[in-house]
């Protein structure tokens, strides 16, 4: 823990100048600047957490001055917030609401929207009224890790008083909304009156089991008070000694690449039983903090206590799933131990789902039975020996969950060193998890067609490979780009989004292929699609072709595809619990885990028209590609029962490393036609691009009932048509 004061007068004035050029006031520019400072520090806020506000005035069309509250809007993240992220709401109508004895969430939201200066602006924060009822011009709110370690104690109020004295107001936990806004205002006013008697001014407010507020007359004052208050919490914690109680672990636990596909598969089977989406992405954190929690004997006890702040529950659920320690990685017992662990995993997953369903039933009875259960799958998984795993519908969502899981671990360890980690209870957590205003933060947008799927593209740095990678990214897949050219792979991956992965390997080297796929699995948790695209052409008359060239062609254009396919199929089968037997339910006989519909996977091969319509002097290439076509069909034949599909693209005359400008020019001259006529020498009379090939691969990937198929992308060539 080390929260730093990042305020810079130079940067602040630069922000004023930058936003001022867009017509933004100095106050809102500084509000934006200091909010971004808070959002940039994960010790303070994470992924949409926290909020900030400004009380100022605007001039309407009639020239009247209107007092407004500019408060963080829904959907904005403090780390990247811009001035529109603090929508302006008329302040006076909000203040009048305080006189009401109660106010429903729906009426609160409607009132806030009704008084927006810009009707098209995002919804103001659910804590807008809390900001409105406090008198300060600038207000900051964070979920600082150090503060939560103090506020998540059985005697939290006394602890906070020892640290802060009377310089802060303290509010017992109340769920956000109108009730909290009123309670916080009353607590503030009482504490401010007491402070005034002492000639002091309140600097902040602690919401127990929730977070920290600071306020001031300027953006700098409010920000620096936040940093100072969090710094005091850090210093209070620095005197606490952390005692570790390590659990028994093998000297070398099985690697993540062996374990995570099993976890992903168990999630899939649990999802199928629950009737929800089956594919999930994983994000493993093996930091010192994550391992300190995962490897501690007290893990199960800690896991049962809840989240650091109820605000996190919509991302993490109330509790993580705790799995048995990872099995050993070496020795004759490693294989059977991994299978035994996988069986325990299945049982633990079932137990978690049943426990969550019981929790919902229990809490639903408390609140009147009107809540529709969310999916029962865990979002955080603790694996002793490996760390903490975030679960999400995308790599980005899994990373968000993993970040929050690490913050939970950090808060827990600090709280335990100080006393005892005791966050908000089950009732409060459930109310937050099933609060419609919180659920709205997650969004319910329609997923892209290949969302939740992980795709590997070999030869990804080339023209066709790059087009394929970008096409799959655009379709929603998580992309891994593999190539011998590390810089090229990195550049293509960067063009596919910040979560895309660049891998370096020679696909003719089986060990390098396996290592690369292990990296992919460790990053995403599993694998769903492979586009085996890497290839190169050798030329020369077949009658005089030397064996070395023919063998080299087969190594790259056939055996390399086999190396990739074998490694991928091993992951597909691990995800589907191949050979695993586990009890279906308490008291039921043991049944294969794979009796659930398998996730399977898909192998997509870039073949060539040469496989069907060989050209002169390209025998080394065409013969190997013909064998590759047979390989695809063999995988389709043998993988069908496991829902492992295999399909191919047959493309021709695509500008790439195989057919570069020099070759195009030479062939055009040899045929006595223009380059355009040569490239468009097909039934459609149009050049076929790498993007066309990429689109065909995406189309095949989406055809869930198609296997063993060859899709031709050549503009029409009778001689190369599949017969």
Rosetta blueprint (number, residue, H / E / L):
1 X L
2 X L
3 X L
4 X L
5 X L
6 X L
7 X L
8 X L
9 X H
10 X H
11 X H
12 X H
13 X H
14 X H
15 X H
16 X H
17 X H
18 X H
19 X H
20 X H
21 X L
22 X L
23 X L
24 X L
25 X L
26 X H
27 X H
28 X H
29 X H
30 X H
31 X H
32 X H
33 X H
34 X H
35 X H
36 X H
37 X H
38 X H
39 X H
40 X L
41 X L
42 X L
43 X L
44 X L
45 X L
46 X L
47 X L
48 X L
49 X L
50 X L
51 X E
52 X E
53 X E
54 X E
55 X E
56 X E
57 X E
58 X E
59 X E
60 X L
61 X L
62 X L
63 X L
64 X L
65 X E
66 X E
67 X E
68 X E
69 X E
70 X E
71 X E
72 X E
73 X E
74 X L
75 X L
76 X L
77 X L
78 X H
79 X H
80 X H
81 X L
82 X L
83 X H
84 X H
85 X H
86 X E
87 X E
88 X E
89 X E
90 X E
91 X H
92 X H
93 X H
94 X H
95 X H
96 X H
97 X H
98 X H
99 X H
100 X L
101 X L
102 X L
103 X L
104 X L
105 X H
106 X H
107 X H
108 X H
109 X H
110 X H
111 X H
112 X H
113 X H
114 X H
115 X L
116 X E
117 X L
118 X L
119 X L
120 X L
121 X L
122 X L
123 X L
124 X E
125 X L
126 X L
127 X L
128 X H
129 X H
130 X H
131 X H
132 X H
133 X H
134 X L
135 X L
136 X L
137 X L
138 X E
139 X E
140 X E
141 X E
142 X E
143 X L
144 X L
145 X H
146 X H
147 X H
148 X H
149 X H
150 X H
151 X H
152 X L
153 X L
154 X L
155 X L
156 X H
157 X H
158 X H
159 X H
160 X H
161 X H
162 X H
163 X H
164 X H
165 X L
166 X L
167 X L
168 X E
169 X E
170 X E
171 X E
172 X L
173 X L
174 X L
175 X L
176 X L
177 X L
178 X H
179 X H
180 X H
181 X H
182 X H
183 X H
184 X H
185 X H
186 X H
187 X H
188 X H
189 X H
190 X H
191 X H
192 X H
193 X H
194 X H
195 X H
196 X H
197 X H
198 X L
199 X L
200 X L
201 X L
202 X L
203 X L
204 X E
205 X E
206 X E
207 X E
208 X L
209 X L
210 X L
211 X E
212 X E
213 X E
214 X E
215 X E
216 X E
217 X L
218 X L
219 X H
220 X H
221 X H
222 X H
223 X H
224 X H
225 X H
226 X H
227 X H
228 X H
229 X H
230 X H
231 X H
232 X H
233 X H
234 X H
235 X H
236 X H
237 X H
238 X H
239 X L
240 X L
241 X L
242 X L
243 X L
244 X L
245 X L
246 X E
247 X L
248 X L
249 X L
250 X L
251 X L
252 X L
253 X E
254 X L
255 X L
256 X H
257 X H
258 X H
259 X H
260 X H
261 X H
262 X H
263 X H
264 X H
265 X H
266 X H
267 X H
268 X H
269 X H
270 X H
271 X H
272 X H
273 X H
274 X H
275 X L
276 X L
277 X L
278 X L
279 X L
280 X L
281 X E
282 X E
283 X E
284 X E
285 X E
286 X L
287 X L
288 X H
289 X H
290 X H
291 X H
292 X H
293 X H
294 X H
295 X L
296 X E
297 X L
298 X L
299 X H
300 X H
301 X H
302 X H
303 X H
304 X L
305 X L
306 X L
307 X L
308 X L
309 X L
310 X H
311 X H
312 X H
313 X H
314 X H
315 X H
316 X H
317 X L
318 X L
319 X L
320 X L
321 X E
322 X E
323 X E
324 X L
325 X L
326 X L
327 X L
328 X E
329 X L
330 X L
331 X L
332 X L
333 X L
334 X H
335 X H
336 X H
337 X H
338 X H
339 X H
340 X H
341 X H
342 X H
343 X H
344 X H
345 X H
346 X H
347 X H
348 X H
349 X H
350 X H
351 X H
352 X H
353 X H
354 X H
355 X H
356 X H
357 X H
358 X H
359 X H
360 X H
361 X H
362 X H
363 X H
364 X H
365 X H
366 X H
367 X H
368 X L
369 X L
370 X L
371 X L
372 X L
373 X L
374 X L
375 X L
376 X L
377 X L
378 X L
379 X L
380 X E
381 X E
382 X E
383 X E
384 X L
385 X L
386 X L
387 X E
388 X E
389 X E
390 X E
391 X E
392 X E
393 X L
394 X L
395 X H
396 X H
397 X H
398 X H
399 X H
400 X H
401 X H
402 X H
403 X H
404 X H
405 X H
406 X H
407 X H
408 X H
409 X H
410 X H
411 X H
412 X H
413 X H
414 X H
415 X H
416 X H
417 X H
418 X H
419 X L
420 X L
421 X L
422 X L
423 X L
424 X L
425 X L
426 X H
427 X H
428 X H
429 X H
430 X H
431 X H
432 X H
433 X H
434 X L
435 X L
436 X H
437 X H
438 X H
439 X H
440 X H
441 X H
442 X H
443 X L
444 X L
445 X L
446 X L
447 X L
448 X L
449 X L
450 X L
451 X L
452 X L
453 X L
454 X E
455 X E
456 X E
457 X E
458 X E
459 X L
460 X L
461 X L
462 X L
463 X H
464 X H
465 X H
466 X H
467 X H
468 X H
469 X H
470 X H
471 X H
472 X H
473 X H
474 X H
475 X L
476 X L
477 X L
478 X E
479 X E
480 X E
481 X E
482 X E
483 X E
484 X L
485 X L
486 X H
487 X H
488 X H
489 X H
490 X H
491 X H
492 X H
493 X H
494 X H
495 X L
496 X L
497 X L
498 X L
499 X L
500 X L
501 X E
502 X E
503 X E
504 X E
505 X L
506 X L
507 X L
508 X L
509 X L
510 X H
511 X H
512 X H
513 X H
514 X H
515 X H
516 X H
517 X H
518 X H
519 X H
520 X H
521 X H
522 X H
523 X H
524 X H
525 X L
526 X L
527 X L
528 X L
529 X E
530 X E
531 X E
532 X E
533 X L
534 X L
535 X L
536 X L
537 X L
538 X L
539 X L
540 X E
541 X L
542 X L
543 X L
544 X L
545 X L
546 X L
547 X H
548 X H
549 X H
550 X H
551 X H
552 X H
553 X H
554 X H
555 X H
556 X H
557 X H
558 X H
559 X H
560 X H
561 X H
562 X H
563 X H
564 X H
565 X H
566 X H
567 X H
568 X H
569 X H
570 X H
571 X H
572 X H
573 X H
574 X H
575 X H
576 X L
577 X L
578 X L
579 X L
580 X L
581 X E
582 X E
583 X E
584 X L
585 X L
586 X L
587 X L
588 X L
589 X L
590 X E
591 X E
592 X E
593 X H
594 X H
595 X H
596 X L
597 X L
598 X L
599 X L
600 X L
601 X E
602 X E
603 X E
604 X E
605 X E
606 X E
607 X L
608 X L
609 X H
610 X H
611 X H
612 X L
613 X L
614 X L
615 X L
616 X L
617 X L
618 X E
619 X H
620 X H
621 X H
622 X H
623 X H
624 X H
625 X H
626 X H
627 X H
628 X H
629 X H
630 X H
631 X H
632 X H
633 X H
634 X H
635 X H
636 X H
637 X H
638 X H
639 X H
640 X H
641 X H
642 X H
643 X L
644 X E
645 X E
646 X E
647 X E
648 X E
649 X E
650 X E
651 X E
652 X L
653 X L
654 X L
655 X L
656 X L
657 X L
658 X L
659 X L
660 X L
661 X H
662 X H
663 X H
664 X H
665 X H
666 X H
667 X H
668 X H
669 X H
670 X H
671 X H
672 X L
673 X L
674 X L
675 X H
676 X H
677 X H
678 X H
679 X H
680 X L
681 X L
682 X L
683 X L
684 X L
685 X L
686 X L
687 X L
688 X L
689 X L
690 X H
691 X H
692 X H
693 X H
694 X H
695 X H
696 X H
697 X H
698 X H
699 X H
700 X H
701 X H
702 X H
703 X L
704 X L
705 X L
706 X L
707 X L
708 X L
709 X L
710 X E
711 X E
712 X E
713 X E
714 X L
715 X L
716 X L
717 X L
718 X H
719 X H
720 X H
721 X L
722 X L
723 X L
